[in-house]
């Protein structure tokens, strides 16, 4: 237990205590990383030359287009066309027994333009955003929204252009850090301590969003995964002090939460990642990568913090709920039952990794995702007994974006194991009348209801 945890403990709103699920219509980024399982590299409408150019660009160690910008599933425009349609998202959330929407990609410039968070004009702008949120509240729903707490777009955001050079961290060579292993130079990484106005700016912005739009909370992306930074910016006088970033990050989140609660006491604040207990104690919860990473935490059995996570398969989603934790649900869980096109592709596809770039990985990852979907259908309809069909090997071999698939899939043994797994899953799928069968979403909804009634065991 860290020295500041007890100091930072605080009350939790009643509605948040009862919340076991959140629904995010955007598949990638923005929190529980396994929601990115729904992402895809859509080649339709693109020439061979354009596809080759995108692939070659993704192989470069340093790039100027944000990672994921060419992927299907990252954009709210794939779900709705106006903020007035936000109640439709609540209906989809309730299809998986959730009353909470977690909304990203609602701002001008889209998901990859971080910093300003002005409701997008093509969806009706601020007024339509306010009206859409009111409609959700009128239906008894809740909505929390995305804010990025660590990075700011250098060129495409107003705050990045005006304040980024003053507030961002520098490396020992006097250059601004690149994001994601120093590859992505479209973003600044922001210093939360003295001589930087970043912490105040973010809290000011959140206060205004509560006043203007009456949101129910915020997800601070990236922040629960950041620690140990040393800042060489000459104006940041404490940037090289050991532990200074970590302490100031906690201060930032704590101050952020106190300020938004002063305006609306029922507001909640969550972060991405659960690496630092002091940060968890300063907020109301977090989204974690997966059940596997969550179970490695020393406090896992103590249930000290409200954590949301996600997994590929229904058995693992059941385990998340049974262990007392909560599920993040992406739109992938609401897709149609498997069609003939999906089944035919699974029978014929070669999933051998074609290359090491994160774009090329989708030629392997997409059919594996389809097989997981078929597996979830047969599991939902009681055609799989415990330990009867091994799918976990695929979870380890093909992790979600942006991590690479294991070359084992290109080996003779890997190909044979893939074909055997496909054959076993599809054999069971063919026993079902899919028009009359339980969908994975319906099954997941039942599991969540059982969890809410304390009827699941681990």
FENTA-V708749 format. One record per pair of residues at least 24 apart in sequence whose C-alpha atoms are under 7 Angstrom apart, sorted by the first residue. I is the first residue (numbers start at 0). GAP is how many residues later the second one is. D is the distance in Angstrom with one decimal. If there is no record, write none. Layout:
BEGIN
i:I gap:GAP d:D
i:I gap:GAP d:D
END
This chain:
BEGIN
i:1 gap:275 d:7.0
i:1 gap:276 d:6.8
i:3 gap:274 d:6.2
i:4 gap:272 d:6.9
i:4 gap:273 d:5.2
i:4 gap:276 d:5.7
i:7 gap:273 d:5.6
i:7 gap:274 d:5.5
i:8 gap:272 d:5.6
i:8 gap:273 d:6.9
i:11 gap:272 d:6.9
i:12 gap:253 d:5.5
i:19 gap:306 d:4.8
i:19 gap:307 d:6.5
i:20 gap:77 d:5.4
i:20 gap:305 d:5.8
i:20 gap:306 d:5.0
i:20 gap:307 d:5.9
i:21 gap:76 d:5.9
i:21 gap:78 d:5.1
i:21 gap:79 d:5.9
i:21 gap:80 d:6.4
i:21 gap:305 d:6.7
i:21 gap:306 d:5.2
i:21 gap:307 d:6.1
i:22 gap:70 d:5.5
i:22 gap:75 d:6.5
i:22 gap:77 d:6.2
i:22 gap:78 d:5.0
i:22 gap:79 d:5.8
i:22 gap:305 d:6.2
i:22 gap:306 d:4.9
i:22 gap:307 d:6.0
i:23 gap:77 d:6.0
i:23 gap:78 d:4.9
i:23 gap:79 d:6.1
i:23 gap:305 d:6.2
i:23 gap:306 d:5.1
i:23 gap:307 d:6.8
i:24 gap:51 d:7.0
i:24 gap:305 d:5.7
i:24 gap:306 d:5.1
i:25 gap:47 d:6.1
i:25 gap:48 d:5.5
i:25 gap:49 d:6.0
i:25 gap:50 d:6.0
i:25 gap:78 d:6.7
i:25 gap:304 d:6.8
i:25 gap:305 d:6.9
i:26 gap:46 d:5.2
i:26 gap:47 d:5.7
i:26 gap:303 d:5.6
i:26 gap:304 d:6.5
i:27 gap:45 d:6.5
i:27 gap:46 d:5.3
i:29 gap:191 d:6.0
i:30 gap:190 d:6.3
i:30 gap:241 d:5.0
i:30 gap:256 d:5.5
i:31 gap:255 d:5.0
i:31 gap:256 d:5.2
i:31 gap:257 d:4.9
i:31 gap:277 d:5.5
i:31 gap:278 d:6.5
i:31 gap:296 d:6.7
i:32 gap:256 d:5.0
i:33 gap:255 d:6.2
i:33 gap:256 d:6.5
i:33 gap:276 d:5.7
i:33 gap:277 d:6.0
i:33 gap:366 d:6.2
i:34 gap:275 d:6.7
i:34 gap:294 d:6.8
i:34 gap:295 d:5.3
i:35 gap:364 d:6.4
i:35 gap:365 d:6.4
i:36 gap:332 d:7.0
i:36 gap:363 d:5.6
i:37 gap:35 d:6.6
i:37 gap:294 d:5.3
i:38 gap:32 d:6.4
i:38 gap:33 d:5.7
i:38 gap:34 d:5.0
i:39 gap:31 d:5.6
i:39 gap:32 d:5.1
i:39 gap:33 d:6.7
i:39 gap:322 d:6.4
i:39 gap:326 d:6.5
i:40 gap:29 d:7.0
i:40 gap:30 d:4.9
i:40 gap:31 d:5.9
i:40 gap:318 d:6.8
i:40 gap:321 d:6.2
i:41 gap:29 d:6.7
i:41 gap:30 d:6.0
i:54 gap:304 d:5.9
i:54 gap:305 d:6.7
i:57 gap:299 d:5.8
i:57 gap:300 d:6.5
i:57 gap:301 d:6.4
i:58 gap:298 d:5.0
i:60 gap:122 d:5.7
i:61 gap:121 d:4.5
i:61 gap:122 d:6.2
i:62 gap:120 d:6.4
i:62 gap:121 d:5.8
i:62 gap:122 d:6.8
i:63 gap:120 d:6.4
i:63 gap:121 d:5.9
i:63 gap:122 d:5.6
i:64 gap:121 d:6.8
i:65 gap:46 d:6.7
i:65 gap:118 d:6.5
i:65 gap:120 d:6.5
i:74 gap:30 d:6.2
i:74 gap:36 d:6.9
i:75 gap:29 d:5.8
i:80 gap:42 d:6.1
i:81 gap:41 d:4.1
i:81 gap:42 d:6.2
i:82 gap:40 d:5.5
i:82 gap:41 d:6.5
i:82 gap:45 d:5.5
i:82 gap:46 d:5.3
i:82 gap:49 d:5.3
i:83 gap:44 d:6.1
i:83 gap:47 d:6.7
i:83 gap:48 d:4.7
i:84 gap:47 d:6.8
i:85 gap:46 d:5.5
i:85 gap:50 d:7.0
i:86 gap:48 d:6.4
i:86 gap:49 d:5.5
i:89 gap:46 d:6.9
i:89 gap:51 d:6.9
i:94 gap:346 d:6.9
i:95 gap:345 d:5.7
i:95 gap:346 d:6.7
i:95 gap:348 d:6.3
i:95 gap:349 d:4.5
i:96 gap:348 d:5.0
i:96 gap:351 d:6.6
i:98 gap:42 d:5.3
i:98 gap:43 d:6.3
i:99 gap:41 d:6.1
i:99 gap:42 d:4.8
i:99 gap:43 d:5.5
i:100 gap:41 d:6.3
i:100 gap:42 d:4.7
i:100 gap:43 d:6.3
i:101 gap:41 d:5.9
i:101 gap:42 d:5.0
i:101 gap:43 d:5.7
i:102 gap:41 d:6.3
i:102 gap:42 d:4.8
i:102 gap:43 d:6.1
i:103 gap:41 d:6.2
i:103 gap:42 d:5.1
i:112 gap:40 d:5.8
i:112 gap:43 d:6.1
i:112 gap:44 d:6.3
i:113 gap:34 d:6.7
i:113 gap:38 d:5.0
i:113 gap:39 d:5.1
i:113 gap:43 d:6.5
i:114 gap:37 d:5.0
i:114 gap:38 d:6.3
i:114 gap:42 d:5.7
i:114 gap:44 d:6.1
i:114 gap:45 d:6.7
i:115 gap:41 d:6.1
i:115 gap:42 d:6.6
i:115 gap:43 d:6.4
i:129 gap:83 d:4.7
i:132 gap:80 d:6.9
i:141 gap:74 d:6.2
i:142 gap:72 d:6.1
i:142 gap:73 d:5.5
i:142 gap:74 d:7.0
i:143 gap:71 d:6.0
i:143 gap:72 d:5.2
i:143 gap:73 d:4.3
i:143 gap:74 d:5.1
i:143 gap:75 d:6.9
i:144 gap:72 d:6.4
i:144 gap:73 d:4.9
i:144 gap:74 d:6.0
i:145 gap:72 d:5.8
i:145 gap:73 d:4.9
i:145 gap:74 d:6.4
i:146 gap:71 d:6.7
i:146 gap:72 d:6.0
i:146 gap:73 d:5.1
i:146 gap:74 d:6.2
i:147 gap:72 d:5.4
i:147 gap:73 d:4.6
i:147 gap:74 d:6.8
i:148 gap:71 d:5.3
i:148 gap:72 d:5.8
i:148 gap:73 d:6.6
i:148 gap:74 d:6.0
i:149 gap:39 d:5.7
i:149 gap:40 d:5.5
i:149 gap:72 d:6.1
i:149 gap:73 d:6.1
i:150 gap:36 d:5.9
i:150 gap:37 d:5.4
i:150 gap:38 d:4.6
i:150 gap:39 d:5.9
i:151 gap:35 d:5.2
i:151 gap:36 d:5.2
i:151 gap:37 d:6.7
i:152 gap:33 d:5.9
i:152 gap:34 d:4.4
i:152 gap:35 d:6.3
i:153 gap:32 d:5.7
i:153 gap:33 d:5.1
i:153 gap:34 d:6.0
i:163 gap:24 d:6.5
i:165 gap:30 d:6.9
i:166 gap:24 d:6.0
i:166 gap:29 d:4.7
i:166 gap:30 d:6.5
i:166 gap:31 d:6.3
i:168 gap:62 d:5.1
i:168 gap:63 d:6.8
i:168 gap:64 d:5.8
i:169 gap:61 d:5.5
i:169 gap:62 d:5.0
i:169 gap:63 d:5.0
i:170 gap:60 d:6.4
i:170 gap:61 d:5.5
i:171 gap:60 d:5.7
i:173 gap:58 d:6.7
i:173 gap:59 d:6.9
i:191 gap:53 d:6.9
i:191 gap:56 d:5.7
i:191 gap:57 d:5.8
i:191 gap:60 d:6.6
i:192 gap:52 d:6.8
i:192 gap:55 d:5.2
i:193 gap:42 d:6.3
i:193 gap:44 d:7.0
i:194 gap:40 d:6.4
i:194 gap:41 d:5.3
i:198 gap:53 d:5.6
i:202 gap:53 d:5.0
i:202 gap:56 d:7.0
i:205 gap:54 d:6.8
i:206 gap:53 d:5.5
i:215 gap:51 d:4.9
i:215 gap:52 d:6.6
i:216 gap:50 d:4.8
i:216 gap:51 d:4.5
i:216 gap:52 d:5.6
i:217 gap:50 d:6.5
i:217 gap:51 d:5.0
i:217 gap:52 d:6.3
i:218 gap:50 d:6.0
i:218 gap:51 d:4.9
i:218 gap:52 d:5.4
i:219 gap:50 d:6.1
i:219 gap:51 d:4.6
i:219 gap:52 d:6.5
i:220 gap:50 d:5.8
i:220 gap:51 d:5.0
i:221 gap:50 d:5.1
i:222 gap:48 d:5.9
i:222 gap:49 d:5.8
i:223 gap:47 d:5.6
i:223 gap:48 d:5.1
i:223 gap:49 d:4.2
i:223 gap:50 d:5.3
i:223 gap:51 d:5.9
i:223 gap:52 d:6.5
i:223 gap:55 d:6.7
i:224 gap:47 d:6.8
i:224 gap:48 d:5.0
i:224 gap:49 d:6.8
i:224 gap:50 d:5.8
i:249 gap:28 d:6.5
i:249 gap:29 d:5.2
i:249 gap:32 d:6.5
i:252 gap:29 d:6.2
i:252 gap:30 d:6.7
i:253 gap:28 d:4.9
i:253 gap:29 d:6.7
i:256 gap:26 d:6.7
i:279 gap:25 d:6.8
i:290 gap:29 d:6.4
i:311 gap:60 d:6.8
i:312 gap:59 d:6.6
i:312 gap:63 d:6.0
i:313 gap:62 d:5.9
i:313 gap:130 d:7.0
i:317 gap:129 d:6.4
i:318 gap:139 d:6.6
i:320 gap:130 d:6.0
i:321 gap:129 d:6.6
i:321 gap:134 d:5.0
i:321 gap:135 d:5.2
i:321 gap:136 d:5.4
i:322 gap:135 d:6.1
i:332 gap:107 d:6.9
i:332 gap:108 d:5.8
i:333 gap:107 d:5.9
i:336 gap:97 d:6.9
i:336 gap:102 d:6.9
i:337 gap:36 d:6.4
i:341 gap:28 d:7.0
i:345 gap:76 d:6.9
i:350 gap:58 d:6.8
i:351 gap:57 d:5.3
i:351 gap:58 d:4.3
i:352 gap:52 d:6.9
i:352 gap:54 d:6.4
i:352 gap:56 d:7.0
i:352 gap:57 d:6.4
i:355 gap:48 d:6.8
i:357 gap:44 d:5.9
i:357 gap:46 d:6.7
i:360 gap:43 d:6.4
i:360 gap:44 d:6.5
i:364 gap:33 d:6.5
i:370 gap:51 d:7.0
i:373 gap:51 d:6.9
i:374 gap:50 d:6.0
i:375 gap:64 d:5.9
i:376 gap:62 d:6.2
i:376 gap:63 d:5.6
i:377 gap:50 d:6.6
i:377 gap:51 d:5.9
i:379 gap:58 d:6.3
i:379 gap:59 d:6.9
i:379 gap:60 d:5.9
i:379 gap:63 d:5.7
i:380 gap:56 d:6.8
i:380 gap:57 d:6.1
i:382 gap:45 d:6.6
END
